[in-house]
Amino acid sequence: MKALTFSIGENAGKLWHVLEANTEMNVTQLKEKTGLKTADLYAAIGWLAREGKIYCREEKSTLYFSNKFIEGFFVFG
């Protein structure tokens, strides 16, 4: 179980750095930039959401994520 936890945390760090270099990105863009599989990406998003370090908005059924609060984004939790 520790290896899985480490992997999710490592992926969350990778996601954080990609978001730090970009204002906002959707899931397709994040998968492309991070190289993560869908399940791994959502686990990383969940990790950051639990820590209150990621924000989200929906536009035309597409989710956009950012690590900066932008007007129109919501906070998880």
C-alpha positions, 0 to 999 in steps of 0.5 A: 500500500505504501508504494501506491500512496507514494505513486499517487503523491509523486503523480500529484507533484507532477500534476502540480508542476504542469499546472504551475506552468499553465493557467488552466488545463482540461483532462485531455491536456493534462494527460498529454502533458503529464503522461499519466493514465486517466485513473492515475490523473484523477487520483493525483487530482484527488490528492491535491483536492484533499490538500486544497491545492487544486481548483476546478470549473466546468464549461460545456461538459469539460472540466478545467483545473488550475492550482491558482484560484481563478474567478469561476473556479470552485474549491473541492471540499 
